Amino acid sequence: MTVKQHKSKNLPTVRSDVTSVLALSDRLLGDIRSLIDGVRQRVAQAVNASLVMLYWSIGNRVREEIGG
């Protein structure tokens, strides 16, 4: 077996290994993006809920002071 034959014989295996690694990397990056997006959404909801409570408390305090 010559070196040239040996390399060409292994080339499909190397390509399939590279393709597998790239597919795994794409899946991994997609999963990480999904995790980050989910956390961002939950954080935004928590901040919005906190701001609503803050503004309600401010309004309630103003109402108590002015109204009575």
C-alpha positions in Angstrom: 0.0 0.0 0.0 1.4 3.4 -1.0 1.0 6.5 1.1 -1.3 8.1 -1.5 -3.6 5.1 -1.4 -3.6 5.1 2.4 -4.5 8.8 2.6 -7.3 8.6 0.0 -8.6 5.5 1.8 -8.9 7.4 5.1 -10.2 10.6 3.7 -13.9 9.8 3.9 -13.5 8.8 7.5 -11.7 12.1 8.3 -14.5 14.0 6.4 -17.2 12.2 8.3 -15.4 12.8 11.6 -15.2 16.5 10.8 -18.8 16.6 9.7 -19.8 14.9 13.0 -17.8 17.3 15.0 -19.3 20.3 13.2 -22.8 18.9 13.6 -22.2 18.4 17.3 -20.8 21.9 17.6 -23.9 23.4 15.9 -26.1 21.4 18.2 -24.2 22.5 21.2 -24.2 26.2 20.2 -27.9 26.0 19.5 -28.6 24.5 22.9 -26.5 27.2 24.6 -28.3 29.9 22.7 -31.6 28.4 23.8 -30.5 28.3 27.4 -29.4 32.0 27.3 -32.6 33.1 25.5 -34.7 31.3 28.1 -32.9 32.9 31.0 -33.0 36.4 29.4 -36.8 36.0 29.0 -37.2 35.0 32.6 -35.0 37.8 33.8 -37.0 40.3 31.7 -40.3 39.0 33.2 -38.9 39.3 36.8 -37.7 42.8 36.2 -41.0 43.8 34.7 -42.9 42.3 37.6 -40.6 44.2 40.0 -41.1 47.4 38.2 -44.9 47.0 38.3 -44.8 46.5 42.0 -42.4 49.5 42.5 -44.7 51.8 40.5 -47.8 50.5 42.3 -46.1 51.1 45.7 -45.2 54.6 44.6 -48.7 55.3 43.5 -50.2 53.9 46.6 -47.8 56.0 48.8 -48.7 59.1 46.9 -52.4 58.4 47.1 -52.1 57.8 50.9 -50.1 61.1 51.4 -52.4 63.2 49.3 -55.7 61.6 49.9 -55.6 61.1 53.5 
